[in-house]
Amino acid sequence: MRGGRHGVWLSLAAAALASLVACSAQHYLKSGDAYFAEKKWNEAILEYRNAIRKDPRLGEARFKLAESLMQIGDPGGALREYARAADLLPDRADIQLKTGSLLLLARRFEDAGSRAHAVLARDPKSVHAHVLLGNATAGLNNLEGAIEQIEEAVRLDPAESLTLSRLATLQATRGNFKEAEATFKRAIELNPSSVLARLAHGNFYWATGRPVDAERLFLEAHAIGPSDLLANRTLALYYLVVNRAPEAERYLQASARLTDAPGPKLSLADYYILGNRDDEALKVLEPLTRVPGASPHARTRMAAIQYARGRSAEANKTLDEVLAKDPTNVRALVVKSSFLLAERKVDEALARLAIAVKVNPRSATAQNLLGNALVAKGDTEQAVKAFNEVVKLNPGAISAQLKLARLQFDRGLYNAAAEMALQAVRNDPGNLQARLILARALAARGDLVQAEIEFTALAARYPASAEVATEMAAILRARGDLGASRQFFQRALKNDPKATRALAGLVAIDLAEHKAAAARARLDAALAATPADPTLLLLAAEVSRLTGDATRAETLLLKAIEVNPSHIDAYASLGQLYVSQKKLDQARARLEDLVVRQPASIPALTMIGTVLQMQNRTAEARERYERVLALDPRAPVAANNLAWLLADSGTELERALQLAQTAKRQMPVVATVDDTLGWVYYQKGLWVQAINAFEEAVARVPGYAPYHFRLGLACLKAGQLDRARASLQKALALNPNFPQAAEARKALASIQG
């Protein structure tokens, strides 16, 4: 009896406590509603969170919290609360549909479809649920099923213009453009005052290559609803995309005024930043730093402005504070990485970008910067993957397409380069760089006729471009028309007196026509104007060598190395000059004298090491390279050559890899460096990595037999026998007597046997 009474008291106490909690939660809910009505979003959020703490199953509080989070620009947080509210209030169709709409935006199509089905189970005639289900079905690439759902919605409410607009969009997606256009027009006829119907029709025209018609409809929509947020934002985006940015400003400003949500204000700030109007951007951003949901976005943009103004310490502090609170903030990670890349801290930038793309692999901005960082690292293969991802995410990303085209061109993949450049040209027919890369790729793959057509059109359109004139001249020279080629090279130099390639082309024509004195005179005049240009010095040295003046060639090459100690071609040319003169000992003695006078001369010490390496005095060569690296651990030529010596001897392979990677970072597009890196990987037994590096070397210098030979060896070790056979045969075809020819024949026999 006492136990029973005790149970009753406990039940009464529990009920009283639950009632007390419920009253407390309702108090916070009402307080939040009051703040919500006054548009005090942050205060409302605090009260709704208090209500949920008191009663986690209070669906209305979660719904209102989600609405408030949307207002401050936190759609991720809003989606979580909408979903919880929808689970707690399954009979509320409005909450189910809002949740489903956000799930669509998050590309969670199956979950969105589930919300639509939940509504249709209670109301099979819900037009909005049918539309939601249609959109979700389309997202799962089931266009036929999607159209069936939208058509059902149209049957339920044939006067609903927005449903018709959605049907038209799906028809267009399926390729039925005439049918889609008719449906869009019908939607407008049904509701002539509908802003959304006109915007949808305009977007259809924009997507199908009719920008003038699109602009007309966007302006009509804005005239109907000048205070409509979507109409203003659509016009702003349109003018930005079609490169009429000044016309976008009024619509960006209107969008920022029309809502308290931070998104449009951040877009306006971005517009000012892109236009170098930082003071105006800061006026927009500063108030947003006090809005919790917007603060990290505003502060990240402010950090970029601080850095651009030379206040790097302040900018890094601002970003570090953002990342301390949210280590996975993708935009902050990207901006921080851009700072690190500017400071040549490539590895640190890559570490942060790895986090950014893991958090949001669909961020084209993060993938694009990752590609840039990988190029700086010298990892061309991974850079190509990153830029391909950018193009996949944004097919109109011309910058990434151009980078891809250049990378493929540098790798000798001319068909791939031409294809990517053609995509860029289609996106922006007036883009000079895209057309230049396309024409170069066509020429490089042997399609000289089409390349000449492209360059002829460019030369007519851009008569003041030295670059175009130089390329046109090169095509004419390859065709054997030296007279016309000379004229275009001269035009290039007239447009740009520093156009070194044009000067080199004229010098080559002079030599071909046996006018050595004219060639020397051209180079002397150019060197008088820019005596420290390493490319000119190398060119002048080559002309001196070809015309029999070895002494002057040596002087010029030494000067080129002094000006640019990383100029590996100058080292190679000087080494070849010494070998041809059979004066390696005398050359080394002269260089040793220079070191006595300048003990810290990296070029002289590096060249001594190179000469010793040519003489097979590897221990002494290694000692010189070690001295260079003690002076400068990032000296690329010494790092490359020492890495080769270590790999060739099979010793200190980890250090050899570090040195080869150091050289690769400094000289990312030099075949010798790729060859060294490949040889290190080969000696470490990393066959796939070795193949990739050797392929880079072969792509850069396809006519050098040893590169094909080493590629063949790596393929053989990896079990890729057909590729090994082809590479070894290519090496022997290029030069039957190259130093490793006997070894190549032995390896080839092992495959064929």
SVG drawing of the C-alpha trace seen along z (x, -y; Angstrom):
<svg xmlns="http://www.w3.org/2000/svg" viewBox="-6 -53 100 70">
<polyline fill="none" stroke="black" stroke-width="0.4" points="0.0,0.0 2.8,-2.4 4.6,-1.3 1.5,-2.1 1.1,-5.5 4.8,-6.2 4.3,-5.3 1.3,-7.7 3.4,-10.5 6.2,-9.8 3.9,-9.9 2.3,-13.2 5.8,-14.7 6.9,-13.6 3.8,-15.1 4.3,-18.3 8.0,-18.4 7.1,-17.8 4.4,-20.5 7.0,-22.9 9.5,-22.1 6.8,-22.5 5.8,-25.9 9.5,-26.9 10.0,-25.8 6.9,-27.6 8.1,-30.8 11.4,-30.7 9.4,-29.9 7.2,-32.9 10.1,-35.1 11.9,-33.8 8.7,-34.6 8.7,-38.1 12.3,-38.6 11.6,-36.9 8.8,-39.3 11.2,-42.2 13.8,-40.6 16.3,-40.2 17.5,-36.9 20.4,-36.3 18.3,-37.0 15.5,-34.8 18.1,-32.0 19.2,-32.2 15.7,-31.9 14.7,-29.0 17.9,-27.1 16.9,-27.7 13.4,-26.3 15.0,-23.2 17.3,-22.7 14.2,-22.6 12.3,-20.4 14.3,-18.7 11.0,-17.4 9.5,-20.8 9.2,-20.7 7.8,-24.2 10.9,-25.6 13.2,-23.6 11.2,-24.9 11.5,-28.5 15.2,-28.0 15.6,-26.7 13.8,-29.8 16.1,-32.1 19.2,-30.3 18.2,-30.8 17.9,-34.5 21.5,-34.8 22.8,-32.7 23.4,-29.4 21.6,-26.9 23.6,-23.9 22.4,-24.5 18.9,-25.3 18.7,-22.1 19.6,-20.1 16.8,-21.8 14.2,-21.6 14.9,-17.9 14.4,-17.4 11.3,-19.6 9.9,-17.5 10.5,-14.3 8.8,-15.7 5.9,-17.2 5.2,-14.7 1.7,-16.1 3.1,-19.6 3.3,-19.5 4.9,-23.0 7.8,-21.8 8.2,-18.6 8.3,-20.6 10.8,-23.2 13.0,-20.4 12.8,-18.7 13.7,-21.9 16.8,-22.3 17.7,-18.7 17.5,-19.3 19.9,-22.2 22.2,-19.9 21.9,-17.3 20.4,-14.8 17.8,-13.7 16.7,-10.5 16.1,-12.2 14.2,-15.0 12.0,-12.4 11.3,-10.8 9.9,-14.1 7.7,-14.4 6.4,-10.9 5.5,-11.7 3.4,-14.6 1.7,-12.7 0.8,-9.8 -1.4,-12.3 -2.4,-14.4 -2.1,-12.7 -3.2,-15.9 -0.5,-18.1 0.9,-20.1 4.0,-21.2 4.8,-17.6 4.5,-16.4 6.9,-19.2 9.3,-18.3 9.2,-14.7 9.7,-15.5 12.8,-17.6 14.2,-14.9 13.6,-12.3 15.3,-14.5 18.3,-14.8 18.6,-11.0 18.8,-11.2 15.4,-9.8 14.0,-12.5 11.1,-10.4 9.9,-9.8 10.5,-13.4 8.3,-14.6 5.6,-12.2 5.5,-13.8 5.5,-17.4 2.8,-16.5 0.7,-15.1 1.1,-18.4 0.0,-20.3 -3.1,-18.1 -3.9,-18.8 -3.6,-22.6 -3.4,-23.5 -3.4,-27.2 -0.2,-27.0 2.4,-28.8 5.4,-27.9 4.6,-24.2 4.4,-24.7 7.8,-26.5 9.3,-23.5 7.8,-21.2 9.3,-23.3 12.7,-23.1 12.5,-19.3 11.4,-19.3 14.4,-21.4 16.7,-19.1 15.4,-16.2 16.2,-18.2 12.6,-19.1 13.4,-22.8 10.4,-23.8 8.0,-22.1 9.8,-23.7 9.6,-27.2 5.9,-26.8 5.3,-25.6 7.3,-28.6 5.2,-31.0 2.0,-29.3 3.2,-29.7 3.5,-33.5 0.1,-33.7 -1.5,-32.0 0.0,-34.5 1.3,-37.6 2.3,-39.2 4.5,-36.2 8.1,-37.3 9.3,-33.7 7.7,-32.6 9.6,-35.2 12.8,-34.5 12.5,-30.8 11.8,-31.5 14.8,-33.9 17.1,-31.3 15.9,-28.9 16.9,-31.4 20.2,-32.0 21.0,-28.3 20.2,-27.8 22.4,-30.6 19.9,-33.4 21.3,-36.0 19.4,-39.0 16.0,-37.3 17.1,-36.2 18.0,-39.8 14.6,-41.1 12.7,-38.6 14.9,-39.3 14.2,-43.1 10.5,-42.4 10.5,-40.4 12.3,-43.2 9.8,-45.8 7.0,-43.7 8.8,-43.3 11.5,-45.9 11.8,-44.9 11.9,-41.2 15.1,-39.8 15.4,-37.0 14.8,-39.3 17.6,-41.6 20.0,-38.8 19.3,-37.2 20.0,-40.4 23.2,-41.0 24.5,-37.5 23.6,-37.9 25.5,-41.1 28.5,-39.7 28.6,-36.6 28.3,-38.4 31.1,-40.8 29.0,-43.8 29.9,-44.2 29.1,-47.9 25.5,-47.2 25.3,-44.6 26.1,-47.0 22.6,-48.6 21.0,-45.1 23.7,-43.9 23.0,-47.0 19.3,-46.5 19.6,-42.9 21.7,-43.9 19.0,-46.4 16.1,-44.1 17.0,-41.5 18.8,-41.2 20.3,-37.9 24.1,-38.2 24.3,-36.4 23.5,-39.4 25.7,-41.7 28.6,-39.4 28.0,-39.2 28.1,-43.0 31.4,-43.0 32.8,-40.5 31.9,-42.8 33.7,-45.7 36.7,-43.6 36.9,-42.4 36.7,-46.0 39.5,-47.0 37.1,-49.1 38.3,-47.8 37.1,-50.7 33.5,-50.2 33.8,-46.5 35.0,-47.1 31.9,-49.3 29.7,-46.4 31.8,-43.8 32.4,-45.5 28.8,-45.3 28.6,-41.7 31.5,-40.8 29.0,-41.3 26.5,-38.8 27.4,-35.3 26.4,-33.4 28.0,-35.9 31.1,-36.9 33.5,-34.2 32.6,-34.9 33.0,-38.7 36.3,-38.3 37.7,-36.0 37.1,-38.6 38.5,-41.3 41.7,-39.2 42.1,-39.0 41.9,-42.8 44.4,-43.2 46.8,-40.9 46.4,-42.8 47.3,-46.0 50.5,-44.5 49.3,-43.9 50.1,-40.2 50.5,-39.7 47.1,-41.2 45.5,-39.2 47.0,-35.9 45.8,-36.7 42.3,-37.4 42.2,-34.1 43.8,-32.1 41.0,-33.3 38.4,-32.2 40.0,-28.8 40.5,-28.4 36.7,-28.4 36.0,-26.4 39.0,-24.4 36.9,-23.2 35.8,-26.6 36.5,-26.0 36.7,-29.6 39.1,-30.5 41.3,-27.5 41.4,-28.5 42.3,-32.1 44.9,-31.0 46.4,-28.7 46.6,-31.5 48.7,-33.5 51.0,-30.5 51.4,-30.0 52.3,-33.7 55.0,-33.2 56.2,-30.0 55.1,-27.8 53.8,-25.2 53.7,-22.2 51.7,-24.1 49.3,-25.3 48.8,-21.8 48.0,-20.5 45.2,-23.1 43.9,-22.5 43.7,-18.8 41.3,-19.6 39.3,-22.0 38.6,-19.5 37.9,-16.7 35.3,-18.9 33.8,-20.1 35.1,-18.2 32.6,-20.2 34.4,-23.5 35.7,-24.6 37.7,-27.4 39.5,-24.9 40.2,-22.5 41.5,-25.3 43.9,-26.6 44.9,-23.0 45.9,-22.7 48.0,-25.8 49.7,-24.5 50.4,-21.2 52.0,-23.0 54.2,-24.9 55.1,-21.6 56.0,-20.2 53.3,-17.5 51.9,-17.9 49.9,-14.7 47.9,-15.6 47.5,-19.2 45.9,-17.9 43.5,-15.9 42.6,-18.9 42.0,-21.2 39.9,-18.4 37.8,-18.4 37.3,-22.2 36.2,-21.8 33.8,-19.0 32.3,-21.2 32.2,-24.3 32.3,-23.6 32.7,-27.3 35.8,-27.7 38.0,-29.1 41.0,-29.8 41.2,-26.1 40.7,-25.0 43.6,-27.2 45.8,-25.8 44.9,-22.3 45.7,-23.0 49.1,-24.5 49.9,-21.6 49.0,-19.0 50.9,-21.0 54.1,-21.0 53.7,-17.3 53.6,-16.8 50.0,-15.7 49.0,-17.9 45.7,-16.3 44.5,-16.7 45.8,-20.3 44.0,-21.1 40.7,-19.6 40.8,-21.6 41.8,-24.8 38.9,-24.3 36.5,-24.0 37.9,-27.3 37.4,-28.9 33.8,-27.7 33.2,-29.3 34.9,-32.5 35.5,-32.9 37.3,-36.2 39.9,-34.8 43.3,-35.4 45.2,-33.0 42.7,-30.2 43.0,-30.6 46.8,-30.8 47.1,-27.6 44.7,-25.9 46.8,-27.0 50.1,-26.0 48.7,-22.5 47.5,-22.1 50.9,-23.0 52.7,-20.8 50.6,-17.7 51.5,-18.3 48.2,-19.9 50.1,-22.9 47.3,-23.8 44.7,-24.2 47.2,-25.9 48.1,-28.4 44.4,-29.2 44.0,-29.9 47.2,-32.1 46.2,-33.9 42.9,-34.9 44.6,-35.9 47.2,-38.0 44.4,-39.9 42.4,-40.4 45.4,-41.2 47.9,-43.0 49.6,-44.6 50.2,-41.3 53.9,-40.3 52.9,-36.9 50.6,-36.2 53.1,-37.6 55.8,-35.3 53.6,-32.2 52.6,-33.1 56.2,-33.5 57.1,-30.2 54.4,-28.4 55.7,-30.1 59.3,-29.2 58.2,-25.5 56.6,-25.7 59.8,-27.0 58.6,-30.5 61.6,-32.3 60.7,-35.7 57.2,-35.8 58.4,-34.4 61.0,-37.2 58.3,-39.8 56.2,-38.5 59.2,-38.1 60.1,-41.8 56.5,-42.8 56.7,-41.0 59.8,-42.9 58.3,-46.2 55.3,-45.5 57.6,-44.3 61.3,-45.0 61.8,-42.4 60.1,-39.6 63.0,-37.1 61.4,-34.3 61.0,-36.6 64.6,-37.7 65.7,-34.0 63.6,-33.3 65.3,-36.2 68.7,-34.9 67.8,-31.4 66.8,-32.8 70.0,-34.9 72.1,-31.7 70.0,-29.7 70.8,-32.3 74.5,-32.4 74.3,-35.9 76.3,-35.2 77.4,-38.9 73.8,-40.0 72.8,-37.5 75.7,-38.7 74.7,-42.3 71.1,-41.7 72.2,-40.0 74.8,-42.6 72.1,-45.3 69.7,-43.3 72.3,-42.6 73.3,-46.3 69.7,-47.1 69.3,-44.2 72.8,-42.8 71.5,-40.6 68.9,-38.6 69.9,-34.9 67.9,-33.8 69.6,-36.4 73.0,-35.4 72.3,-31.7 71.2,-32.5 74.2,-34.7 76.5,-32.0 75.0,-29.5 75.5,-31.8 79.1,-32.4 79.7,-28.6 78.1,-27.9 80.3,-30.7 83.5,-29.3 84.0,-31.8 84.2,-29.4 85.9,-31.9 83.0,-34.3 80.5,-31.5 82.1,-30.4 82.1,-34.0 78.4,-34.4 77.4,-31.1 79.3,-31.9 77.5,-35.2 74.1,-33.5 74.8,-31.2 75.9,-34.1 72.7,-35.9 70.5,-32.8 72.1,-30.0 69.1,-27.8 69.4,-28.0 70.0,-24.3 70.3,-24.8 73.2,-27.2 75.0,-24.5 74.3,-21.9 75.5,-24.2 78.7,-25.1 79.4,-21.4 78.9,-20.5 81.2,-23.3 84.0,-22.1 83.5,-18.5 83.6,-19.6 86.9,-21.4 88.3,-18.6 89.2,-21.2 87.5,-19.9 90.7,-20.2 91.4,-23.7 87.8,-24.7 87.8,-23.3 91.0,-25.1 89.4,-28.5 86.4,-27.8 88.5,-26.9 90.3,-30.2 86.9,-31.9 86.0,-30.1 89.2,-31.3 88.1,-34.8 84.4,-34.1 84.2,-31.2 80.4,-31.4 79.8,-31.4 77.0,-28.9 77.3,-28.9 81.0,-28.3 80.8,-25.5 77.9,-23.9 79.7,-24.0 82.9,-22.5 80.7,-19.7 79.2,-19.3 82.6,-19.1 83.8,-16.6 80.7,-14.5 81.5,-14.5 85.0,-13.2 83.4,-10.4 85.0,-11.8 81.8,-11.3 83.2,-11.6 84.7,-15.0 81.6,-16.1 79.4,-15.1 81.7,-17.2 81.1,-20.3 77.4,-19.8 77.3,-19.4 79.1,-22.7 76.6,-24.4 73.7,-22.9 75.3,-24.0 75.2,-27.6 71.6,-27.2 69.6,-24.0 67.2,-24.9 69.9,-25.2 68.1,-23.3 70.9,-22.2 73.1,-21.0 70.1,-19.2 69.2,-17.5 72.8,-16.4 73.5,-15.1 70.2,-13.2 71.2,-11.5 74.6,-10.6 73.0,-9.1 70.4,-7.2 72.9,-5.9 75.0,-4.5 72.0,-3.1 72.8,-4.9 70.9,-7.4 67.8,-6.9 65.5,-8.8 67.8,-11.8 68.0,-11.4 64.2,-11.6 64.2,-14.8 66.8,-16.4 65.0,-15.4 61.8,-16.8 63.6,-20.0 64.8,-20.4 61.4,-19.6 59.8,-22.4 62.3,-24.9 62.3,-23.6 58.9,-22.0 59.0,-21.8 62.6,-20.6 63.0,-17.1 66.4,-16.5 64.7,-16.9 61.9,-14.6 64.4,-12.0 66.3,-12.3 63.1,-12.0 62.2,-8.9 65.6,-7.3 65.3,-7.8 61.8,-6.2 63.2,-3.4 66.0,-2.7 63.5,-2.7 61.4,-0.1 58.5,-2.5 57.8,-1.5 54.5,-3.4 55.9,-6.7 59.0,-6.1 56.9,-5.6 55.0,-8.8 58.2,-10.8 59.9,-9.3 56.8,-9.9 57.1,-13.6 60.7,-13.6 59.8,-11.9 56.8,-14.3 59.2,-17.3 62.0,-15.9 60.6,-13.2 63.7,-12.8 66.2,-11.8 66.9,-8.1 68.0,-7.7 64.6,-9.0 62.8,-6.3 65.3,-3.7 64.7,-4.4 60.9,-4.5 61.2,-1.1 63.1,0.3 60.5,-1.0 57.7,0.5 59.5,3.8 59.8,3.9 56.1,3.0 55.2,5.9 53.9,3.6 55.7,5.6 54.1,4.0 54.9,0.5 58.4,1.6 59.0,3.1 57.7,-0.1 59.9,-2.4 63.0,-0.4 62.5,-0.1 61.9,-3.8 65.1,-4.5 67.1,-2.4 65.4,-3.9 66.2,-7.4 69.9,-6.5 71.2,-3.0 74.5,-3.9 73.4,-5.9 75.5,-5.0 73.0,-2.4 72.1,-0.9 73.6,2.5 71.6,2.7 68.5,1.7 69.0,4.5 69.5,7.0 66.3,5.8 64.4,6.0 65.7,9.5 64.4,10.6 60.9,9.5 61.0,11.0 62.6,14.2"/>
</svg>
